[in-house]
Amino acid sequence: MEYSALSFPPPSRKVIEEIQSARKRVAFERARQSAFYRGRLDHVNVDRLDDPEEWCKIPVLDKEQLREIPAEDFHAKFAIAPDESAVEYWRSGGATGRPLFYPRSTADITVSLETWRRLWLAANCSSTDKAHISFPMGIHPVGQHYARSGEMLGIGTVWAGSGNNTPSELQIELIRTLKPTVWAGMASYGLQLASLVQRQGFNLADWSVRKILCAAEPLSAPKREKLQRLWGAEVYDQFGCTEGGAMGSESDRHDGLHLWTDLFYTEVIDEGSGFPVGEGQSGVLVMTPLYTNTVTPFLRWNMGDIGVMHQHGATTGPLSVFPVFRHAARTSGFFKVRGININHTDFEDFMHRNTQVVDFRLEVLDGETLDVLKLQVELIGGADAELEIDKLARSVRNTYEVTPSVELLKVGDLAQIFINDVKAKRFVDSRRR
């Protein structure tokens, strides 16, 4: 079945199963053309890929394995099409490790634009909307694909990009004067913009934006609540990866991410065995692109996300044909400081529950005898800085048994620190040992 025969949403789960059966074989055959996979798939029977036990013989692939390939050899070692077949190169957006660059063909781009187009549709956006897009506009695809796919639907798009592309003060002026109905960007940057508006004496909730589309970083409940309150807008969490494309979105019930399973074969697996866990059980999300694999043939890609899959969510609308994935955590998200584990997700939730905190950055450094935990914070306008810093230091100590060194920054300073990051590096381990 060719991609042009697919519709959104697919007419039934049976149709999705038929697509998966046909396209898994295509994905597998393409991977066998890669020098990287030479000898790694010989034990798998291509005629039995619909048998879960046979499919799970395919080894799970992760970013560290690809980082072992020298950057200058990546195309020759992993790609399956000539270099001249690439029309774009996408930068992976991970917050840790050496970034990777993936070539994309015209066929890949056609499908990937469809994956992003669905994000707008999932949030019920249409040609009556105007969208201010604050995702980075650069070698990472997220910003440009939100903008290009929005235009496909007739949505008016403001290609602002991140603060590195367009200064935050100018972005605020554009939002005030152009009056978009949708803002699209990373949640942390949305909080930064809201705080800058507040510092200027305005209330962003009184302005025009009524929907927010967020992606590219985890969206916890405290962060969502703060974002909705400051913007006065409905927040849609959305999801994807550079290795595949945009993979899913919340419905208007906001009970999890509906994954485009007609375009990506997704599994939640036990990391030790590589086999799927039961419905509702926690595991690691892996995916196989069913179409965006004409140059980079990813199979069973470990996305680094831990969560649970449910076959049905709360919605009875168009997205009900897709299963729902609910995040639990990231696999690589903790510090051990003075023998204490500090989980990044837990700490982020802890900080966003504090209504006086705009944004933060946590860094671990070498001390003369003990590790130093340095917490940089921005506070809302009018906050008693001395009082809040003292309360914050005591609260961190009581919760995590480590007393931080707290540094107060002006609102906007952290945006400048994060300005060159695709995903804000809010947790940094600077220890040499």
Secondary structure, 3 states (H helix, E strand, C coil): CCHHHCCCCCCCHHHHHHHHHHHHHHHHHHHCCCCCCCCCCCCCCHHHCCCHHHHCCCCCECHHHHHCCCHHHHHHHHCCCCHHHCCEEEECCCCCCCCCEEEECHHHHHHHHHHHHHHHHHCCCCCCCEEEECCCCCCCCHHHHHHHHHHHCCCEEEECCCCCCCCHHHHHHHHHHHCCCEEECCHHHHHHHHHHHHHCCCCHHHCCCCEEEECCCCCCHHHHHHHHHHHCCEEEEEEEECCCEEEEECCCCCCCEEECCCCEEEEEECCCCCCECCCCCCEEEEEEECCCCCCCCCCCEEEEEEEEEECCCCCCCHHHHCCEEEEEEECCCEEEECCEEEEHHHHHHHHHCCCCEEEEEEEEECCCCCCEEEEEEEECCCCCHHHHHHHHHHHHHHHHCCCCEEEEECCCHHHHHCCCCCCCCCEEECCCC
